[in-house]
Structures are given as C-alpha cells and as structure tokens.
C-alpha cells in the first residue's frame, strides 16, 4: 500500500498517513530537540490531525468494502 500524498506541517511538526493504516507524527528540530508550539500552533496542528484522521477513516472504510 502507498502512503497518502498529503503531509501536514506546523513548524517542524509533520504528520502523514502511512500504509493507509496509521497516522505518523514527527516533531523534532534539526538539532533533535522537541518542537515548541504556541497555543495557536497547537490548535492548527490538532485541526490538521483531525483532517488526516478523516482521510484515514475514509481509506479504511473503502478497504473494508473491497
């Protein structure tokens, strides 16, 4: 299975759907430090994660129809 082409990003926090079965999240700086988000950035990331979760739900429901 392929990964989705959609990658969401807030600062150095990235999220994507891997193998149409899980959302992967990576949030580290180039120096391998934790990413710090403001409240607004955290809300934006949360909204984007919900969007990916909706996509994942659609992918898994279509896979179940096959």
Order of alpha helices (4+ residues) and beta strands (2+ residues): beta-beta-beta-alpha
